[in-house]
Amino acid sequence: LFDSLEAEGIDLPVFGYYTHLPGIASRLVAYGRPMPVFQVGSSHTNQPGRLGLLMEAFARQHEEDLVVSSAYDGLVMLARAMARVGRSSATDLAREMSGMQFDGFDGPVVLRSADHQLQKGLYINRWQRTDAVHPRGADGTDHTFAPVRHFDGVAVSQPAQCGMVRR
């Protein structure tokens, strides 16, 4: 991608969803040219609070960024359902989680009953050098995905239809 952009002389903004996966941030830095890159994601590199602490510990232990932060909310949801249902079937757990609402790491989270999709906030993040406000680099680099705007899950949720047969 980067070679073809340079060869064509293209300097347009890049919008991506998985730009935080391992290796991509390093490649952006290696590209060597400032490039306007924006990320749509469920978190950002310098997340505060409990998730930020978990991200730091994960990076120290695994020498890799924790990039699927929505899994944190999924595990909170699963733990709550297991506490309510106890040692029951997977079907009972799924029923308990369907429509569940709780406070996630960055605001309200709902597991939508209609199609079992996690409805949670989204960030628009900008690729930039680390700074005093955003000191944690992505993928071991001196660049980071800094939040530009956060949309809560209600604001970005769209109507859905699902044909899944439930028993």
Secondary structure, 3 states (H helix, E strand, C coil): CHHHHHHHCCCCCEEECCCCCCCHHHHHHHHCCCCCEEEEECCCCCCCHHHHHHHHHHHHHHCCCCCCCHHHHHHHHHHHHHHHHCCCCHHHHHHHHCCCEEEECCEEEEECCCCCCEECCEEEEEEEECCCCCCCCHHHCCEEEEEEEEECHHHHCCCCCCCCCCC
